[in-house]
Amino acid sequence: MPLGYNARVDLITGSPTRKIDAVRERLAREGRDVILLSTGQPGFLPPRGLRERLASLLLDDGLKRLYSYTPTPGYGDVREAVAEDLRLLGGPSVSPDQVVLTAGGQEAMFAALSAILEPGDEVVLMDPTYFGYKPIVEYLGGGVRWVRAPMEAGFQPAEEELKEAVSGGRVKAMVVVSPDNPTGRLISWGTARLLADLAVDRGLWIVYDEAYKTLVFEGEHVYMYKLAPDNTISVNTFSKDPGFPGWRLGYVYGPEWIIGKVRMVSEELVYCPPSFAQIAVLEYLRDRRLRLEHLESSRLFLRTRMEAMASALEELLPEARFARPGGSMFIAADLGHYLARAGLDSEGLAVRLLEEKSVAVVPGAYFGPSGDSLLRLSFATETPERIREGVRRIAEALQAG
Ligand SMILES: Cc1ncc(COP(=O)(O)O)c(C=O)c1O
């Protein structure tokens, strides 16, 4: 008898960055030095003062909880510190009971969507948007409705299109990320107001991904929860700030009743978030001076690299269209003119870049139906010089087409 399985697993297409990492590792074994413009992993380490403190905590025999199971939603004092940090950053006032710590932003999103979606429900996604949402929605039996957020409109969705997308069908939620991955745009106050009004009027969830909320260089981060507190579930991570993606810690905040549901899903998924990462975050958030200095230096680190990438694009690929990001770690560059001349799509270009030019990028098609002519270029990791060299090789690859 053939054995059955859940065919919805096949809707999990796999993260493009994981696929690129696999090729990159093979190239590294062959001795190739790949310029990494693909990853959302920050090139800076968590602050040295924090790491020194953690080193001494590791040797503290009294700190048993560093090695224990933790409560499902995370330690109470860590949730308190997270709630206090949100308030100090200019975000909403939430109680620690409205916070669940998770094993990274990925688990946070999975648990949040699992808590609200039923098979047959639909979810509105911006086009383009982070590639992590669609596979989760589809795995949970949901469907996606795309709403264009085009570069000409500053990557903001048009009111009419948004209204049309949420009417009819079985739309239950809108997933929005700001600052955005892949474009780095911040949602405007106008867009935020529109999303909030639609959510409240039509009884929809806004699942709001704030992974890059502290990594803003231009403009102001909008806290959706402040505009629609009953309808917003916010998803966060400590992978980007302070920069320990491998330690897997994130959090969800929102209305207490739904956070209770997220917590039950999280209990089944991971039982509890990692203890050592919680201790690290507690130390980090409680030392305000260290926290603010690190944020300042991380923004400077990213901004310098963003400027290097933007100048290199302007100079070396003058027909590329892009908007300077207000935050995050990425520029989404539209290379449509070049691709048409070279007879390539963005996936073909990405393969060529990796195999022939040792430059890793993420093709735009992963970010939505409109992404075919885009490349997502990360400025998170490499030095400004290597970023420029990466862009130079992209230009070379396109001319060679
Ligand atoms: C927008 C966005 N949300 C969520 C995540 C996932 O976060 P984590 O790495 O903590 O799982 C990422 C990671 O790249 C991201 O860019």
Ligand as a Chemical Component Dictionary entry (heavy atoms), coordinates in Angstrom:
data_LIG
# 
_chem_comp.id                   LIG 
_chem_comp.type                 NON-POLYMER 
_chem_comp.pdbx_formal_charge   0 
_chem_comp.three_letter_code    LIG 
# 
loop_
_chem_comp_atom.comp_id 
_chem_comp_atom.atom_id 
_chem_comp_atom.alt_atom_id 
_chem_comp_atom.type_symbol 
_chem_comp_atom.charge 
_chem_comp_atom.model_Cartn_x 
_chem_comp_atom.model_Cartn_y 
_chem_comp_atom.model_Cartn_z 
_chem_comp_atom.pdbx_ordinal 
LIG C1 C1 C 0 10.723 40.531 6.886  1  
LIG C2 C2 C 0 11.223 39.360 7.651  2  
LIG N1 N1 N 0 10.405 38.739 8.505  3  
LIG C3 C3 C 0 10.798 37.660 9.196  4  
LIG C4 C4 C 0 12.062 37.145 9.049  5  
LIG C5 C5 C 0 12.445 35.914 9.812  6  
LIG O1 O1 O 0 13.149 36.236 10.951 7  
LIG P1 P1 P 0 14.053 35.165 11.688 8  
LIG O2 O2 O 0 15.323 35.092 10.928 9  
LIG O3 O3 O 0 14.202 35.680 13.059 10 
LIG O4 O4 O 0 13.320 33.866 11.663 11 
LIG C6 C6 C 0 12.954 37.755 8.175  12 
LIG C7 C7 C 0 14.316 37.215 7.991  13 
LIG O5 O5 O 0 14.991 37.484 7.056  14 
LIG C8 C8 C 0 12.523 38.896 7.456  15 
LIG O6 O6 O 0 13.323 39.517 6.582  16 
# 
loop_
_chem_comp_bond.comp_id 
_chem_comp_bond.atom_id_1 
_chem_comp_bond.atom_id_2 
_chem_comp_bond.value_order 
_chem_comp_bond.pdbx_ordinal 
LIG C1 C2 SING 1  
LIG C2 N1 SING 2  
LIG C2 C8 DOUB 3  
LIG N1 C3 DOUB 4  
LIG C3 C4 SING 5  
LIG C4 C5 SING 6  
LIG C4 C6 DOUB 7  
LIG C5 O1 SING 8  
LIG O1 P1 SING 9  
LIG P1 O2 DOUB 10 
LIG P1 O3 SING 11 
LIG P1 O4 SING 12 
LIG C6 C7 SING 13 
LIG C6 C8 SING 14 
LIG C7 O5 DOUB 15 
LIG C8 O6 SING 16 
# 
